[in-house]
Amino acid sequence: MEKRYNDLNAYLRNRFGCRVQKITLDAGLTCPNRDGSLSGNGCIYCNLKGSGTGDAGRGLSITEQLIRGKAAMSRRYHADKFIAYFQSYSNTYAPLDRLRALYEEALSVEGVVGLSIGTRPDCVPEPVLELLEGYARRCLIWLEYGLQSAHDATLSAINRGHDAACFVRAANAARRHEIPVCAHVILGLPGETRDHMLQTADFLADLGIDGVKIHLLYVVRGTVLESMYRQGRFECLEQSEYVNLVCDFLERLPKQTVIQRLTGDPHPDELLAPQWALQKTETLNLIRQTLEARNSWQGKFMQPSEA
């Protein structure tokens, strides 16, 4: 089946000429939305692991995590090049010397050809951007900023601790340093309609964002969202709703935007709802089938000069 969107695997293969896989890392960092700088509660959907593996808490170094990840990815995908993905919490939120040590440890591991750094748009000061710009001269660097929604009312409701303007400033600052930015967005946030979600797509398109990760809002145990769900104050999207929303979203993004993810990977032992969120392959296939049935593609509803 023809792919109708610009996916990450194709982007990496085009750049490196082979299969490249991301390896998820836990650097043992924290977040201003957890450590009391902004809040002690975190976003409503985030548990104490910060959407991570917990490997740092088990004493595994970055090198050990990468070696283990390389073995798994080589077996499964026959990959021999890798991106070190700093995922858990905010991976630019630490003293510069500590960040430099973490990044350089990852880049020193054989086969690692770049870094993808998950963080918040309010946690990337100029010295960190200068550090990353230096790495970007010799390897692939992506900054992954959590936006989630372009609507300030939603960001407040989910306890994000920043507004959409903060994201714009951070994306523009990264652009000045020639560092590509991947925006994380969540579909199905409390109070958001289809129009709200598609306005977030338009916001990112207007910004000329380099990459996008689209996530389903699922309910993880030990979160504020769990309480909302159990009290009947939140309902999850149905799979068919989500599939159609993703297709709508893609139609509004420029063709050159790299689609790094179309749904999430909840930990089965942490997931409360919806259970279909565990059916990742089925969901991806449905998205592709729906695009084909619509005769649609990424960027379909953009003007030719924009797409």
N, C-alpha and C positions, 0 to 999 in steps of 0.2 A: 504494500500500500504506500502510495506517495506521501511523503511528509509535507505537511502544509504549514510548517512553522520552522523557524531557525533555531534548532535545538543545540544544546551545549556540546553533545558528542560530535556533531558535524563541525562546529566551530573549532574544537580542539584538534580534531583530525586534520582539518584544513591548515591549522597553524603548525602542528608538529609532525604530520604525515603518518600518524599511527594512533592506536587507541590510547587515550589518556584517562585515568580515573582519579577522582577525588577521594582522599582519605580523611575521614572526620577525626578531628583532634579535640581533646579537652586540655586546656593549658592551666586549669586551676585558677582562673581569674574570676572576677565578680562583675557587678553591674551597679551603676549609681541608683538604679531603681530597686536595688536589693540591699545595698549597704548603708542606707539611710541618707545618702547625699540628696536624693530626690524623694525616695520612699523606702520603706522596708518591706513592702508587700509584693513588688514586681507587677508585671502586666497580669491581667485577670486570667490569662490562659497559660501562664508559665508556672511550672513547679520548681522545687528547690534545686533540681538538676540544671535548670536553665536550658532545657531542650537538648541536653548533651548526653554523653555516654557515661559520665562519672569516672572515667579512667584516671584522671588526676587524683581523685580521692582514694583510688586503689593503689596509688604510688607509682603509676606508670609514667615514665618520662616521655617527652615528645618523640625522641628517637625510638623508644620501645613501641610506642603506638604506631609509628610509621612503619617499622619493620613488620609488625604483626599485620597491619593493613595492607602492605605491599604483598605479603604472602597470600592473603585472602583474595585480593583483586587480581593477582597474577593467575591464580587457579581458576577464578570465575570468568574473567574477561580476557585472559592472556595479555594483560597490559604490562608494559615495562617502563612507562613514564607516568608520573603521578603529580597531582596538585595537593599540597598540604592545606587542608581546610580547617582553620581555627573556628570552631562552631559555637561551643558552649559560652554563654554569657557575652560580655562585651570585650572583644579581643584587641582593642586599642586602649583599654582603660587600665593603665598601669604605668609606673615610671618608665621613661624612655629606655633606660639601660636594660630593664627586665624584658621589655618588648623586643629590643634588638637581640638579646640572647635567645629568646624563644624563636624568633623568625630565622636567625642564622643557624640555630640547631636544626630546624626543619630543612633549610636549604642545603645543609651539609650532607644530608642523607642521600645516598646514591639513587638516582632515578627521579628525584623530586625536581620538577622543572618550573615550579611556581608556587605562589601562595594565594589562597582565597581567605579573606579575613572578615569574619562576621562581627558586626559591631553596631553601635547606635550613631545616628547623625550628630548627636551632641557630645560625642566622646572622641573626636579626631582633631586634636590641636595641630597647629602648623608644624611643630617639630616632628610629629609622627608622619605627616604627609611628606615632609622632606626626606625622612628615612625611607619611606616606601618608594618615593620617586627614585632614589638611588638604586634600590633593588630592581625597579621596573626597567632600568637601562640594560639589565642582563637576564631577566627572566620575566615570566608572566605574573602580574599582580592584579588581583581584583579586590575591591572593597565592597563588602555586602552590607548595605545599610537597611535596617528595619524601618520601613515606613508604615506598612500595614494598611493605612487608609490616608487619602488626601483630605479628609474632613476633620477639622479640629474638634468638633463635638464628639466624634467617635473616638479620637485619640484620647480625649479627656475621660470618656466613659470606660475605656479599657485600661486606664491608668498608665499611659505610655510615658508621660513626663516630658514630652516635647510636642511642638506643633509642626504643621506641614512646612511652614516657612523655614524651620530649622533644617529640614531635609533638603530644601532647595539650596540653602547656603552651603551645606556640606557637600552636595553633589557638585556645585559650581567650584568649590575649593579643590576638590579632587581633580576636576577637569583642568584647572590651572596647572596642576602637577602632572597632567597626562596619565592619570590613574583611572581606569574604567570602574564604573559603579554599577552594581547589581542591586536593584530595589526589591525588598521582600514585601509582598502584599498578602493580605488574608481576605478570602471571600467568606461571607456569612457572619460578619461581626454583628454584635447586638445592635438593633435599631437601623441597620443599613438595608436599603432597598436595592433592587437591580440598578436603578439610576445612580445611586451613590457609588456603587462598585464600578460602573462604567465611567463615571466621572474621574475616578482614580486612574483608570486606564488613560483617559484623555490627558490628565495631569502629567503622567509619565511620558506620554507621547510628545506633549508640548515641551517638556524638559529635554527631550532627546536622550533619554536614559539609555545606557549601554546594554544592560541586562535586567531581566526580571525573573523572580521566583514567585510563583503563585501557590498559595497554600490554602487548604481547607481549614476552617476553624473547627477543630475537634475538641472534645472535652477530656482533659487529663485529670486523673485523680490527684487530690491534694492542691487544687487550685481554687481561686475565687469562682471561676467559671463552673466548677463542679457544683458548688453551692447554688449558683443561679439555676443550673440545669435541674438539680434535684427539687428546687422550689418551684419549678415550672415557669421560671422567668426567662428561659432561653430554650430555643428549639434549634436543632442542627438542620442543615440543609440535607435534602434527599440527594441521592447520587445523581439522578437525572437533572435536578436543579443545578447542581454543581457543574456537571459536564457542560450544560448549555451556557452557564455563566462564564466558564473558562473560554469557550469558543467565542462568545460575545467580546470578552476581554482581548483575546488575540486579534480579533478583527480590527481593533482600534490601536494596536501597537505598530510602530514602524517595522518594515520587513527586516531591517538590519539589527534590530534589538535581539540579543541572544536570550532565548528562553531557557533558563537554567533548571527550572522545575515547574511541573504542572499540578502536583499534589504533594502532600507531605508523607512522612514515614513515622507514624506513631509507634511507640513501643507497645507491643501487645499487652504486656502486664500492667501498663499504666493507663491504657485507653478505656474510657467509660462509654463514650458514644461519639459518632455513630460507628457501628461495627463495620459498615462497608468501607470505612477509611483504611482498613487493612487490605482491601482488595485493589492494590495499586495497579497491577498489570491490567486488570479489567477496566479500571477507570481510565487509564491511558488509552486503551484500545477504544473505549467508547468516545473519548474526545476525538481521536483520529477518524472514527467512523462518522461522527456527527459533522465534522468539518467536510468530509467527503460528501455526505448526504446533502449538505447545504451548498455544495460547490463553493466552499469558502476557504480562506487562508489568512495567515497573519498579514495585517495591513490592508485588508480588503476595503475598509471604509475610510481609508486615509486618502487625501488628495495625492496625485502622482508626485508632486514636488515634495511631499512630506514623507511618503512611504519609502 
